[in-house]
Amino acid sequence: MAKFKDSTGKEWVLTINVPVMKRVQDRTGYHLGKLFNDDCKILQEITSDAIIFSGVLYAMVAPQAGGLAEDDFLMALDADAIASAGDALLEAVQDFSPSRTRPLIAALRNKGQQVLSLTNEGMQEAVGKIDAMNPATILNSISTSNVSAPLASSESIPAN
């Protein structure tokens, strides 16, 4: 079962079925059944924009909200909650998909996790390099390179 937690710790269940698809389409204009059409264009549109994605999420969980206003729901979505909800959305899509396509979606989710892992490793490596830098050496290098830069001689400046 696809779940995510918002920043308050409340757990939300993402399920895709026909009523959820209709509610999302009515409220946002996005058809969850077409997420993978046109090279995943709709999936990319939804998940690359936090505002659009948050609206889709609220439409999906509205019956669970128990009268919680959309703005209050949105206030509880921080970056970690949105990332977790993105994973949950793909899990919900996989759960809703016909059995013959579930392995393909599972492979897609796995590749996405691998890309994320490599991205995190690259960021950790960059942080390591930044941590290894000596601020005094950097400052000295900058000021030395600016002072020691050759000045243009008057001979190299064209006369009018």
N, C-alpha and C positions, 0 to 999 in steps of 0.2 A: 504494500500500500504506500503510495507516494505522499510524503509528509514534509512539511518544513515548519520551522519556528520563527516567529517574528521577534523583534528586539525586546518585547516584554516577556518572552518565554511561552507565549500562547502557541499551541500546535494547530496547524491547519492541514487538512487532508485535501489533496488534489485528486479528483476523479474526473475522468472524461467519459461522458455518455451523451446520448442525443440531447436531453434537456440542458446539460451544461454547454454543449456546443451551440445550441440555439441561443441560450442566454448570453454567451460570449459574443456571438455574432450580432445579436440585437443591440448589445451595449457598446461594442467596440468596432464592429464591422469586420472583425477577423474571423475566419472560418478555421477552427482547430483541425478539421479533417483535411485541410490542404496545407498543413505546415511544411510538408516535404516536397510540394510541387515547385516547379521552376527553380531547381537547385536550392531548395529550402528558403526561398525568398521571404515567405511569410514568417517562418521561424526566425530568420535573421532580423526582420523588421521588428518583431515583437521583443526578442531578447536583447537587441542592441540598444533599446531605448527604455530606460527605467520607468518613464512615465507611462508609455504604452503598456509595458509589461505589468506594471502595477495595476492598471485598469483591467487588464485581462485576468490577473489574479483575483481581484475583487469580484469580478463577474463570476469566476469559477467558484469562489467560496461564499458568495452572498448568503445562501441559505444557512451556513454555519455561523454567520456573523451575528445572528440574533439581534438585529436592530442596530448593530454598530454602524455608525455613519462611515461612508467611504473615506472621508478625510481622516477619521480616527484610525481606520485600517492602514491608510497610507502613511500616517505618522509613525506607525510601528514597523515600517519596512526600512531597515538600514541596509548597507551594502552586503553584509553577511546574510541577512534574511533573503535578499533578492537573489544572491548566488545560490543559496540552498533551494529557493523556490524554482530556480532554473533547472536544477538537477531533478527536482520533484516533478516538474512539468514533463521532462523527457521520460521519466519513469511512468507517469500517468499515460503518456502517449503510447509507450510500449505496452502497458497493461491493456489499453483499449484496442490496440491493433490486432488484426487477424493473426492467428498463430503462425502462419507462413512468413509474416514480415517481422515478427518479434526478434528473431536472431539478428536481422539487419539493423534494427533500432538499437539492440543491445551492443552491437559492434560500433555503431555511431557514438553511443554514450561512452563506451570504453575508449574510443579514439579521442573524444573530447576530454576525458579525464587524463589521458596521456599528454595531450597538448598542454593542459593546465599544469600538470606536474612538471613538464619541461620549462614552462614559463616561470613557475615558482623557483625551479633550480637556477635558471638564468638570473632571476632577480636576486636570489641569495648570493650568487657569485658576484654580481655587481655590488651588492652591499658589502661583501667581503673585501672587494677592491677599494671601495670608498673608506671602509674602516681602516685599511692598511695605509691610507694616505696620511702624510704628516702635514697638517695645515701650515706650519711655519715654512716648510720646504716649498709648498705650493705658492704661498705668498711671496717668498723670496724669488722663486722662479719667475713669477709674473712681473714683479717689480724690476728684476734684473733684465728680463727680455725687453721691457719697455724702455729702460734707460740705455741699454746697449744697442738699441736699434740704430742703424746708420741714419744719420740725418742727410737730407738732400742738400748737396752743395749748391751754391749759387750758380755754378757752371752748368748744372743739369736742369735748371729752370729756364725754359725758353724765354727769350726777350720778346717784348711786343713790338 
